[in-house]
C-alpha cells in the first residue's frame, strides 16, 4: 500500500535495502504503462501493480517486468493502489473507487462518489475490512466539492458510512490525503481549504475525534494534502505532517495539540511540503517542492534540523526509507517535464549515495520491497532497480 503500512511512515519492515547496497542499484527492468505515473506502485506476491493518469491499471512481474494483466478506460488515476485479500483497490479522479482481482484483473465492484465532479486523490486505507478514502474536488477546485470520507466494505463495495469534513456538509475541506491509522483505530487525514489542517476520526465508525487547522486560509488555497506519518515521541503517539504553505507540525495523536511547529520553506499552492514525510525511528524526512528544494532530516523530539540536502529540482515524491537509505524522485510540475531523477541519500548525513537520470519528472513515491525499488515517472515508465 501507499507508504508501506497504515502508519504511513514510508519505512515498512519489508523495506530491507541498506545504504551499502543502494550505491550499487541498477535497472532490473523498465516497463511503459502508456501515461504518467503519479502514485506509488503496490508490490506483493511477485507483482507490482500501478495506476496511471491515462486511466490504466496494470500488474507486472517483479522478476521479469512482463505484464500480467491490465485494465484500461478507468479515468485518470493519481493515487496508489492498495492490495488486500487478493483484491486491488484504487480510486480515480473521476470519482470512482474500483476493486479488481489481483491475479486476473477482473473488475469486482465499482463505487461512485456523490457530488458534481468529485475526485479521489487519496489511496485506499484498509482497516478491519473497511476501505477508507477521501473525496475532494478535481483540478482547480471548480466546482468546489464537499470534502468527505467514505468507508466501503472491501468485499462488496457497499458503503458502510460517510462523513463530511465541514459542518453542514459545506463545500470545501477536500481530503486528498491518504488516511494513516494507528493501533487504536484512530485515523488521521489532511484537509484542504479552508480548513487546512488535520482531522482525526474513528476508523470503524467515522466519529470525529478532533480537528486542527494550521492557519487561516483566507482564500490562499494552502491545503494539507500530504499524508500524515505516525510515530512515538516521549512514549506518546504523535502525528507528523506538512502543508503546501511550508509549515511542518507534530501533533499529539490523542488531542491534536501542537507539540512543535517549523516553518521550513516559503510555500504556495501545489508546492511547499506537498509530499508525505518518512520516519525510520531516528529522524523525520521532509521533502520540499519550494525553494530551497530538497530534503530535510528533522529531530522528532523538537523539530531541529539534523541535515539538509539541496536538490536541483522540486521534490513531490514522498521518500521511502530503507536501512540507512532514503529514496525519492525529483522533477517540476511547472517546468521541463523531461528533467528528473531518482535519488538515494544516506539517512546518517544526507550524503548522495546514488542517482539515476530518468530524463523525466518523477512524482511517484518509490516502493521498497526487500532490496528492490519500484517507481514510476511522468513519461509512463515503471522502473525496477536492484543492487
N, C-alpha and C positions, 0 to 999 in steps of 0.2 A: 504494500500500500504506500501512499504518499508519505515520505519521511521514515518509512520502515516499520513503525508501530504507532499505537494510539497516543503515546507520549509526544509524538511528532518532533523528537529532538534530532532527527537525522542521523542517529547513532544506534541502530538496532544491533542486537548481539550477533546477528548473521553477517555483519559487515566486518570481515576479518583482515581486510587489506592493511598491510603495515607500511610505514614510511620507507623502509628499506626495499620493499618490493615495488612501491609506487614509482620509483625512479626508473624502473625497467618496464613500465606499461607500454604495450604495443597493440595496434589494432588486431583483434582476433577475427572480426568480420564487420562489414558495413552493409546495411540494407536500406533501401529507399522506400519510404511509405507514401510518397507522392505529394505531400504538402507539409507545411511546418508542424513541428512537434514542440508544443509549449510545456506540456506536462511531463511528469516523471514516468518512466516505464515501471510496470509492476512485474517482478521476476519471481517465479516459483516453479517447482517441479519441472525444471528443464525448459521452461517457456518464458519469453519476455513479451509482455502484452503492452501495446502502446496505442494511444489515440491521437488523431491529427486534426488540424484546423480544416482540412478538406473533407471532414465527415467520415473518415475511415478508421476502423479499429482493426488491428491485426495482431497475430501471435507468431513469434519466431522462435526457432530452436536456439537455445543459448549455446549449444555445442557447435552448430554449423552456420547459424544465421538464416537457414532456409525457412520460408514462410510455411506455417502450419495451417492457418486459415485467415480469412479476412471478411469484413462486412463493410459495405460502402453505403453512401447516401443517408447518413445519420444526422447531418447538420454539423456545423463546426464544433469541435471539442477542444477545450483548452486545459481540461483537468487531467488528473492521473487516474487510471483505472484502479479499482480495488478488487482483489481476488479473495473469495471466501467460499468454502464448501463447493469447490468446482464451479463456482459462478464468477463471472466478471461483471462488475458494476461500474457504470460510467455515466456522467451527465453531459448534456450538450448545451451550447449557447443558444439553442432554440427552445430551451426549457424542458427537454425530455430527460428522463432517467431510464437507462436501459439495463437489462440483465441478459448475459449471454452464457452459454455453456462453455466452460474453459477448454474442453478438448475438441469441440467441433465448431464453435462459433454460432451455434443455433440460438436465435433470439428466444428468450424465455418470457420476458414481460417488458412492458413499456408504460411509464407513468408520465403524465403531462402536468407541469406546474401551472397553478392558476395565475391570472394576470393578463395584461395586454400583450406585452412582449417580454416575458420573463427569461432569465438566463441562469444556467447552472455553471458557475465558475469553480465551485468548491469540489473537492474529491470526496467520495463516499467514506464515511466513518462507520464501521460496523461494530455494534456493541450489543451483546445478547440477542443476536439475530435481528437487530434493527439497523437499517441503513440511514444514517443521519446526513442530510445535505442542506446547504444554504441556498436561498433563492435571492437573486439580485436583478439589477437592470442589465440590459445589453450595453454595447459600447455607447459612451456619451450620455448615459442616464436619460435618454429621451425615447420613450416616456420614463419617468422616474417610478420604478416599480415599488411595491410594498416589500420590504425586507422580511423574509420568513425563514423558518427552519422546519423541515419536514422529516418525519420518521416513517420509513416504509418497511414492511415485512420483507426480509431478504428472499424468502422462498416464493412468495406470490406477487410482490409489488404492491400489496394492499396498503393504503395509508392508515397508519396507527394513530398518529397525532400530527398537528401542525400548529405552530405558534407564530405570531407576528413580533417583530423586534420592537416596533414603536407602539405606543399606547393608541388604542382605537384603530389599529392597523393603518395608520397614516403612511403615505408613501415615504420612501427613504429608509435608511438603516439597512441597506442591502448587505447580504452576507456572501462575500466571495472568498472568505477564509474557510479553510477546512477545520472541522472540529477536532480538538485534542480532548481525550477522555482519560480521567485518572482512575485509580483502582476503586474509588468510592462511587464511581458512576457520575461524577461531576464532569460536564462538558464545557468547553471554552471556545469561543469564536471571536474573531474581529468583526467590527461593524463599520459600515460605510456612512457617508454623510446623511444627515447632520449629526449623527450620534458619535462617530469617530472614536471608538473605544473597544472595550471587551465586554461580552455578555457571557455570563455563567448560567448554566441551566442543568436540570436533572436529565440525564440521557435517556432514562426509561419513560419519563412522563412528559418532558418538555417544561416542567415547572421552573419558572425563573428563580435564580438564586441571588444574583446581584448583577448590576450593570454599572460600568465606569466609563465616562467619557474622558478622553485625553485632553481636550481643549475645545474652545468654542469654534465651530466650523466656519460660521459667518460666510457661507456660500463658497468657500475656497476648495471644496472637493478634496479634502485631505484624509482619505479613508485609512482605516486599519484593515488592509486586505491580506496581510501576512498571517500565516497560521501560527498560533501560539505554541511554544515549546514548554513542556512541564519538567520541573526539576525540584530537588530538595535543597533548601538553604537554611542552615541552622536548625535542622531537624523538622522543618515545616515545609509543606509543598508550596511551590511558587509557580507563577505563570509569567513567561518572558515573551515579549512581542514588541515589534517596532511598527511605525506608521510611515506613510509617504511624506509626512511633514518632517521626517528626520529624527524624531524622538523615539527613544527606546526605554521601555519601562519593565520593571519587575514588580509583579503584584502578588499579594497574599492570596492563595487559591481559595481559602475559606471565606474571605470577606471582600476581596478586591482592593484592599488597602495598598497604596503605593509604597513599596519597600525602598526603591530608589529609582531615579529617572535621569537619563542622559540625553542632551540634545547633541547628537553625533554629527549630523550634516544638515545643511540647508535643504529643505525638502520642497516638493511641488507635486501636483497631480501626476500619477503614474511614474514617479521617480522615488527619491528618498530611500527608505528602508522597506522596499516592497517585497523583498524575498523573505522567506521564513528563516529564523535563526536555527543554528545547530548547537548542541551541547553534548560533550563527551565525558562529563563527570569532573572536568577540570576547568574549562573555560566555555563561555558563550561566544559563538562565532556569528558575527552580524555583517551582512553584505550591504554595500551602498551602491545605488544606481545614480546618485547625485554626487557632484564633486565635493570632497575628494572621493572618487570612485575607488572601491577596493574592499578589503576585508578587515574587520576589527575583531580582536580577541579581547573579551571583557572578563574581569573577575566576577563570578556570580554573587559574591558577598556584598560588593559595593559599587560594581559597575566600572571600576577603574580599568583603563586601557592597558593591557599587557603587551600587545604588539599591534601593529597596523601595517598592512601590505597594500601598496597602491597598485592598481591595475590600469592598463591603458584604455579600458572601455568600461562602461557601466556593468554592474552585476545584478541581474534579475533572477539568476539561477540560485535556488536555495542550496546551500552547501551540504554535502554528505560527509560524515566523519567516520573514518576507519580507526585503526590503532596508530595514533601519532600522525595521521594524514587527513587533510581536508580537501575535497574535490568539488569543483564548481565550474560553471561556464561564464563567459563574458560576451558582451555584444549590446549594441544600442538599439532601442526601439525606434527612436527618431535619429537615424544616421545611416551609415553604409551597412546594409544588410549582409554584405559579403565580407565583413570583418568580424572575427570572433575566434574564441579558443576555449579549450578545456584546460584547467589549471589544477595542479596538486600542490598544496602547501604543507610544510611541517607545522603541526599544531604547537610545537615547542616554542618556535620563534618566528613563524611566518615565512621562513625561507622557501623559495620556489624549488620544489623537488622535480617537477616535470610539467611540460606544456605540450599541447597538440593543437596545431593551427587547423581549424575546421573550414576556414575561408567562408564562414557563415556565422551569424549571431546565434549564440546558444542561450536560450531562456529556460530550457528544460533543466530540471533538477536531476543530477545523477542518482542512479540506484546502485549501491554497492552490495553485491551478492557474493559472499565469500571474498575472493580476491578479484572478482570480475566487476568492471564498471560499465554500466549501460546508460547511454544518454542520447537525446535527440537534438537536432538543430533546426534552424528556420528554413533550410533548404529541403527538409524532409528526410535527411539521412539519420539513421539509427546506428550508433556506434557501439561496439562491444570491445573493451580493452581488457587484456590480461597481462600480468607480468611475464 
